[in-house]
Amino acid sequence: MNDLAHLGDTAEIEHMQRVLTRQRAAFNAQPEVPLKVRLEHLKRLVGAIRRYQQPIVAALNADFAGRAAFETLQIEVLGPVLHARHAIAHLRRWMKPQRRKTELLFLGNRAWVEYQPKGVVGIVGTWNFPLYLTLGPLITALAAGNRAMIKVSEFAPHSRKVLQALLAEVFDEDHVAVFGGELSAAQAFTGMALDHLVFTGAPQVGHHVMRAAADHLVPVTLELGGKSPALLGEGADLADAALRIAHGKGFNAGQVCVAPDYVLVPEGKAQLFAEAVKRAFERLYPDPATSADYTSIISDRHAQRLQALLADARAKGATVLACHSSHDAPRRLPLQVITGVSDDMRVAQEELFGPLLPIIEYRDLDQAIAYIQARPRPLALYPFGLDAAQTRRLLTHTHSGGVTLDDWAWHVFQHDLPFGGVGNSGMGSYHGEEGFRALSHGKSVFKRQRWFPTQLFHPPYGRWVQRLVVRFYLGKGW
């Protein structure tokens, strides 16, 4: 980092600390946020997102140096609006205290759980969907009655400016604040004494985030990605599966945490499927180098990484099928389908996060399941063409954050479903009721009725009532 960037980060870190102090003081002064107020916050946010849809499209196009406008509208604008509308429709029920049963021994008393805002929620977004992956957690945080501080990726500076302007129209900085800055700012942010931290990013960074949060025992929600497999059954329609997987790898040029990372196909079908994917991709994107429907790779550095992955695969014996003729536009990389993949190749080991698609053959479903089980648990799983018994076996014997059957990623767009990872792909979720619970404190409350004689459990011990209770529950051994 150069000196100017360091000075900028220092100023931003000091700003973060001041805002956290103000937000915590404001929360402590008004810790109860009524339903009416929460609904008003969400409705005003929806209105601002709708007003800013064109600036959002322009900002993402600038950050990527070419971003498909419809993909931006679908994910960065429509996604948060649907998320907020779902919360608005269900928030009254989510907020209600839940009655719980007392132990038989305490029959006649009352017990319940109240869902209380945690306080200040930190949100760390990432560059591939800089609004959806910050506004989504923000919506859940606001529904739960929290205040929020948002750290936007340094690779999305135009998006940060739009997000700051959008949110400033709705919230004061002591309620919702947005920050930029580079690596040191991000490190400082994740080490702050927040009340909860939602982080989206790579698994290797997630380790550092969790360690930083541990200094203040900050609970974390981690959405970390990973190598999400697609699995074609013997009965799968190759052309249909190829179309849907090609869309999954072409959408945002494969720079999606839930993009299909690799495909498992029955023995003898790798080449047939590779050719089907090529035809499907060319149908979707006739000319990726110039198409307004195709998105650029985010940076030269990321484009170079993808080329290095391809070079490593070729050097170790793989065959690469380009889904369009090459152009002098390295950041407009068309889908590259890779066959003859072996475990020592980087494409078999690293999350690809781009338009590369390894195809791996398997002998039978047991071998395919074993292959998935032997690797870190992915964020998503995409089976195609399995019957009911095979689907049940796959769902039972594998772990993944979520599953879409016979397509890719649409489970993420269903805001009544939780969205999050498991194991290496993350922990916790921030969609739906599960997200509301994650960003709330479930406070246990027990109310003793005035007539209930809990004093019977006071010393001196060994009285007949105490002996009777112990014998009833534990038998004669005591």
C-alpha positions in Angstrom: 0.0 0.0 0.0 1.4 3.4 -0.9 1.6 6.3 1.6 -1.5 8.1 0.3 -3.5 4.9 0.6 -2.2 4.3 4.1 -3.2 7.9 5.1 -6.6 7.3 3.6 -7.1 4.1 5.5 -6.0 5.7 8.8 -8.6 8.4 8.4 -11.3 5.8 7.5 -10.4 3.7 10.5 -10.7 6.6 12.8 -14.0 7.5 11.2 -15.2 3.9 11.7 -14.3 4.0 15.4 -16.2 7.3 15.9 -19.3 6.0 14.1 -19.3 2.8 16.2 -19.2 4.9 19.4 -22.1 7.1 18.1 -24.2 4.1 16.9 -23.7 2.2 20.2 -24.7 5.3 22.2 -27.8 5.8 19.9 -28.8 2.2 20.3 -28.4 2.2 24.1 -30.6 5.3 24.2 -33.3 3.6 22.1 -32.8 -0.2 22.3 -36.5 -0.9 21.6 -37.4 -0.6 18.0 -41.2 -1.0 17.4 -42.7 -2.9 14.5 -44.0 0.3 12.9 -40.5 1.9 12.9 -38.8 -1.2 11.5 -41.4 -1.4 8.7 -40.9 2.3 7.9 -37.2 1.8 7.6 -37.6 -1.1 5.2 -40.2 0.7 3.1 -38.1 3.8 2.8 -35.1 1.7 1.8 -37.1 -0.1 -0.9 -38.1 3.3 -2.3 -34.5 4.5 -2.4 -33.3 1.3 -4.1 -36.0 1.8 -6.8 -35.0 5.4 -7.3 -31.3 4.5 -7.6 -31.7 1.6 -10.1 -30.1 3.5 -13.0 -27.2 4.9 -11.0 -26.6 1.4 -9.6 -26.5 -0.1 -13.2 -24.0 2.7 -14.2 -21.8 2.2 -11.1 -21.5 -1.6 -11.6 -20.8 -1.1 -15.3 -17.9 1.2 -14.3 -16.5 -1.1 -11.6 -16.4 -4.0 -14.0 -15.6 -2.1 -17.1 -18.6 -3.9 -18.6 -21.4 -5.4 -16.6 -24.6 -6.8 -18.1 -27.3 -4.3 -17.1 -30.0 -6.8 -16.7 -27.9 -8.9 -14.4 -27.3 -5.8 -12.3 -31.0 -5.1 -12.2 -31.9 -8.6 -11.4 -29.4 -9.1 -8.5 -28.4 -5.7 -7.2 -31.8 -4.1 -7.4 -34.6 -6.7 -7.6 -32.9 -9.0 -5.1 -32.8 -6.5 -2.2 -36.4 -5.3 -3.1 -37.7 -8.9 -2.9 -35.7 -9.5 0.3 -37.2 -6.4 1.9 -40.7 -7.1 0.8 -40.5 -10.6 2.3 -39.3 -9.2 5.6 -42.1 -6.6 5.6 -44.7 -9.3 5.0 -43.5 -11.5 7.8 -41.9 -9.2 10.4 -44.9 -9.0 12.7 -44.9 -12.7 13.2 -41.1 -12.9 13.6 -41.1 -10.3 16.3 -43.8 -11.9 18.5 -42.5 -13.5 21.7 -42.7 -17.3 21.5 -44.3 -19.2 24.3 -42.3 -22.2 25.6 -43.1 -25.0 27.9 -41.8 -25.2 31.4 -40.5 -28.4 32.9 -43.3 -30.5 34.5 -41.6 -29.8 37.8 -42.5 -26.1 37.3 -46.0 -26.5 35.8 -48.1 -23.5 36.2 -45.4 -21.0 35.7 -44.7 -19.2 32.4 -41.8 -19.3 29.9 -41.2 -17.4 26.7 -38.5 -16.1 24.3 -38.2 -12.5 23.3 -36.3 -11.5 20.2 -34.3 -8.4 20.9 -32.0 -6.4 18.6 -28.3 -7.1 19.1 -27.1 -3.6 18.6 -24.6 -2.7 15.9 -24.2 -5.2 13.1 -21.1 -5.0 10.9 -21.4 -6.0 7.2 -18.5 -6.7 5.0 -19.4 -7.0 1.3 -17.4 -8.1 -1.7 -16.9 -6.9 -5.2 -18.8 -9.4 -7.3 -22.3 -8.2 -6.0 -21.4 -5.1 -4.0 -25.0 -3.9 -3.4 -26.8 -7.2 -3.1 -24.3 -8.6 -0.6 -24.4 -5.5 1.6 -28.1 -4.5 1.2 -29.3 -8.1 1.8 -27.6 -8.4 5.3 -28.6 -4.8 6.0 -32.3 -5.5 5.4 -32.1 -8.4 7.8 -30.3 -6.3 10.3 -32.9 -3.5 10.1 -35.7 -6.0 10.3 -34.2 -7.3 13.6 -34.0 -3.7 14.9 -30.3 -3.2 14.7 -28.0 -0.4 13.5 -25.4 -1.2 10.9 -21.9 -0.4 9.6 -21.0 -1.5 6.1 -17.5 -2.0 4.6 -17.5 -2.1 0.8 -14.8 -3.8 -1.2 -12.0 -1.5 -2.5 -12.5 -3.1 -5.9 -16.0 -1.5 -6.2 -15.4 2.2 -5.7 -18.3 3.4 -7.9 -20.7 1.1 -6.2 -19.6 2.4 -2.8 -20.3 6.0 -3.8 -23.8 5.0 -5.0 -24.5 3.0 -1.9 -23.4 5.8 0.4 -25.6 8.3 -1.5 -28.6 5.9 -1.5 -28.4 5.1 2.2 -27.7 8.7 3.2 -31.2 9.6 1.8 -32.8 7.2 4.2 -30.6 7.0 7.3 -28.4 9.2 9.5 -24.9 7.9 9.9 -25.5 6.9 13.5 -28.1 4.4 12.1 -26.5 3.1 8.9 -23.0 4.0 7.7 -20.9 3.0 4.7 -17.1 2.8 4.6 -14.4 2.3 1.9 -10.7 1.9 2.4 -8.3 -0.9 1.5 -6.8 -3.9 3.3 -5.9 -2.2 6.6 -9.4 -0.6 6.8 -11.0 -4.0 6.3 -8.8 -5.6 8.9 -9.6 -2.9 11.4 -13.3 -3.2 10.6 -13.5 -6.9 11.3 -11.6 -6.4 14.6 -14.1 -3.9 16.0 -16.2 -4.6 19.1 -19.4 -5.0 17.0 -22.5 -6.9 18.3 -22.5 -9.2 15.2 -20.5 -9.4 12.0 -21.7 -10.6 8.6 -18.9 -11.3 6.2 -19.0 -12.4 2.5 -15.8 -13.5 0.9 -13.3 -16.2 0.3 -12.8 -19.1 2.7 -9.2 -18.3 3.3 -10.1 -14.8 4.3 -12.9 -16.1 6.5 -10.3 -17.7 8.8 -8.7 -14.3 9.4 -12.1 -12.6 9.9 -13.1 -15.1 12.5 -9.8 -14.7 14.4 -10.2 -10.9 14.4 -13.8 -11.1 15.6 -12.8 -13.5 18.4 -10.8 -10.7 20.1 -14.1 -9.2 21.2 -16.2 -12.4 21.1 -18.2 -11.0 18.2 -20.6 -13.6 16.7 -20.1 -14.1 13.0 -22.1 -15.1 10.0 -19.8 -16.2 7.2 -20.8 -16.7 3.6 -17.6 -18.1 2.0 -18.3 -19.8 -1.3 -16.2 -22.8 -2.3 -16.3 -25.4 -5.1 -20.0 -26.0 -5.7 -20.6 -29.2 -7.8 -23.2 -29.9 -10.4 -24.0 -33.6 -10.8 -25.6 -35.2 -13.9 -27.4 -38.4 -13.4 -27.6 -41.2 -16.0 -31.0 -40.0 -17.0 -30.1 -36.3 -17.3 -31.0 -34.4 -20.4 -27.6 -33.3 -21.5 -28.7 -30.4 -23.6 -31.0 -28.9 -20.9 -28.4 -29.4 -18.2 -25.7 -27.8 -20.5 -27.9 -24.8 -21.1 -28.5 -24.2 -17.4 -24.9 -24.8 -16.3 -23.7 -22.6 -19.2 -25.9 -19.8 -17.8 -24.5 -20.4 -14.3 -21.0 -20.0 -15.6 -21.8 -17.1 -17.9 -23.8 -15.1 -15.4 -21.5 -12.3 -14.1 -18.8 -14.3 -16.1 -18.9 -17.0 -13.4 -17.9 -14.5 -10.7 -20.6 -15.8 -8.4 -20.1 -17.5 -5.0 -22.8 -20.1 -5.9 -21.8 -20.6 -9.6 -21.4 -24.3 -10.6 -17.7 -24.8 -10.1 -17.3 -28.2 -11.7 -19.5 -30.9 -13.2 -19.6 -34.6 -12.4 -20.9 -36.7 -15.4 -21.3 -40.4 -16.0 -18.3 -42.2 -17.5 -18.1 -41.7 -21.3 -20.1 -38.5 -21.4 -17.5 -35.8 -20.7 -16.9 -34.9 -24.3 -20.5 -35.0 -25.3 -21.4 -32.7 -22.4 -18.5 -30.4 -23.1 -19.7 -29.9 -26.7 -23.3 -29.4 -25.4 -22.1 -26.7 -23.0 -20.2 -25.0 -25.9 -23.3 -24.9 -28.0 -25.4 -23.6 -25.1 -22.9 -20.9 -24.3 -22.7 -19.7 -27.9 -26.5 -19.6 -28.0 -26.6 -17.4 -24.9 -23.6 -15.2 -25.8 -22.9 -15.2 -29.6 -20.0 -12.8 -29.1 -18.8 -12.4 -25.5 -16.2 -9.8 -26.5 -18.8 -7.3 -27.5 -22.1 -8.5 -26.1 -23.8 -6.2 -23.6 -25.2 -9.3 -22.0 -21.8 -10.6 -21.0 -19.8 -9.2 -18.0 -16.1 -8.5 -17.9 -13.7 -10.1 -15.4 -13.3 -7.6 -12.6 -9.6 -6.8 -13.0 -6.5 -7.6 -15.0 -5.1 -9.5 -12.0 -8.1 -11.8 -11.8 -8.0 -12.4 -15.6 -4.3 -13.3 -15.3 -5.2 -15.7 -12.5 -7.8 -17.5 -14.7 -5.2 -17.8 -17.5 -2.7 -19.3 -15.1 -5.3 -21.9 -14.0 -5.9 -22.8 -17.6 -2.1 -23.0 -18.3 -1.6 -25.3 -15.3 -4.4 -27.6 -16.5 -3.0 -27.8 -20.0 0.5 -28.5 -18.7 -0.8 -31.4 -16.7 -2.7 -33.0 -19.6 -6.2 -31.4 -19.6 -8.0 -30.5 -22.8 -9.5 -27.0 -22.9 -12.5 -26.3 -25.2 -13.1 -22.6 -25.7 -16.7 -21.7 -26.1 -15.9 -18.9 -28.5 -13.0 -17.9 -30.6 -10.3 -15.9 -28.8 -10.1 -12.1 -28.9 -7.6 -9.5 -27.8 -9.8 -8.8 -24.8 -8.5 -10.8 -21.8 -11.1 -9.5 -19.5 -13.9 -10.7 -21.8 -13.0 -14.3 -21.3 -15.6 -16.7 -22.8 -16.4 -20.0 -21.0 -13.6 -22.5 -21.1 -14.6 -26.2 -20.7 -11.9 -28.4 -19.3 -11.9 -32.2 -19.7 -9.3 -34.8 -18.7 -9.1 -33.2 -15.2 -6.9 -34.7 -12.5 -6.7 -34.0 -8.8 -3.3 -32.4 -9.0 -4.6 -29.5 -11.2 -5.3 -26.2 -9.7 -8.8 -26.2 -11.4 -9.6 -29.2 -9.2 -8.4 -27.6 -6.0 -9.2 -23.9 -6.1 -12.5 -22.1 -6.2 -12.5 -20.8 -9.8 -14.7 -17.7 -9.6 -14.7 -17.2 -13.3 -15.8 -18.8 -16.6 -13.9 -22.1 -16.3 -15.8 -25.4 -16.1 -13.9 -28.6 -15.3 -15.8 -31.8 -16.2 -15.0 -35.0 -14.2 -16.4 -38.4 -15.0 -17.7 -40.8 -12.3 -18.5 -44.5 -12.4 -21.7 -44.7 -10.3 -23.6 -42.5 -7.8 -21.7 -43.9 -4.9 -18.4 -42.8 -6.4 -19.8 -39.3 -7.2 -21.1 -39.0 -3.6 -17.7 -40.1 -2.3 -16.0 -37.5 -4.5 -18.1 -34.7 -3.0 -17.7 -36.0 0.6 -13.9 -36.1 0.3 -13.8 -32.4 -0.4 -14.6 -29.3 1.7 -18.3 -28.8 2.1 -19.6 -26.5 -0.7 -21.9 -23.5 -0.7 -24.3 -25.1 -3.2 -25.1 -28.4 -5.0 -26.8 -28.9 -8.3 -28.1 -32.4 -9.2 -29.7 -32.9 -12.7 -31.7 -35.9 -13.8 -31.8 -37.9 -10.6 -34.9 -39.9 -9.6 -36.5 -39.4 -6.2 -34.5 -42.2 -4.5 -31.2 -40.9 -6.0 -32.0 -37.4 -5.0 -32.9 -38.4 -1.4 -29.6 -40.4 -1.2 -27.6 -37.4 -2.5 -29.3 -35.0 -0.1 -28.8 -37.3 2.9 -25.2 -38.3 2.2 -23.7 -34.9 1.2 -23.6 -31.5 2.9 -23.9 -28.1 1.2 -25.2 -24.7 2.1 -28.2 -25.1 -0.2 -29.4 -27.1 -3.2 -31.2 -26.3 -6.5 -32.6 -29.4 -8.3 -32.3 -29.5 -12.1 -31.0 -25.9 -12.3 -28.5 -23.6 -10.6 -28.7 -21.1 -7.7 -32.4 -20.3 -7.7 -32.7 -21.4 -4.1 -30.7 -18.2 -3.2 -33.4 -16.1 -4.8 -36.2 -17.6 -2.6 -36.1 -15.2 0.4 -38.2 -17.5 2.6 -35.3 -20.0 2.5 -32.2 -19.5 4.7 -29.0 -18.7 2.7 -25.6 -19.6 4.0 -22.8 -22.1 4.1 -21.7 -25.1 6.1 -18.1 -26.0 7.1 -15.6 -24.5 4.7 -18.4 -22.6 2.9 -19.4 -20.7 5.9 -21.8 -20.6 8.9 -25.1 -19.0 9.7 -27.5 -17.4 7.3 -29.2 -14.0 6.8 -32.3 -14.7 4.6 -35.8 -15.5 5.9 -36.8 -16.1 9.5 -33.5 -17.9 10.2 -31.6 -14.6 9.3 -33.9 -12.6 11.6 -33.2 -15.0 14.4 -29.4 -14.9 13.7 -29.3 -11.1 14.0 -31.6 -11.0 17.1 -30.8 -12.1 20.6 -33.3 -14.8 21.7 -33.8 -13.8 25.3 -35.2 -16.5 27.6 -37.7 -15.3 30.2 -39.2 -17.3 33.1 -42.0 -15.9 35.2 -42.6 -17.5 38.6 -46.2 -17.4 39.7 -46.4 -15.8 43.2 -48.0 -18.9 44.7 -45.3 -21.4 43.3 -43.1 -22.6 46.2 -39.6 -22.6 44.7 -38.4 -22.2 48.3 -38.9 -25.9 48.6 -35.7 -26.3 46.7 -33.7 -24.0 49.2 -31.4 -25.5 51.9 -31.4 -27.3 54.2 -31.3 -30.1 51.6 -32.6 -33.6 52.1 -36.1 -32.7 53.1 -38.9 -35.1 52.1 -40.1 -33.0 49.1 -36.6 -32.8 47.7 -36.1 -36.6 48.1 -39.4 -37.3 46.5 -38.6 -35.1 43.4 -35.2 -36.7 43.0 -36.6 -40.2 43.3 -39.3 -39.4 40.8 -36.8 -38.2 38.1 -33.7 -40.2 38.9 -35.0 -43.4 40.7 -33.7 -44.8 44.0 -30.0 -44.5 43.3 -29.6 -41.2 45.3 
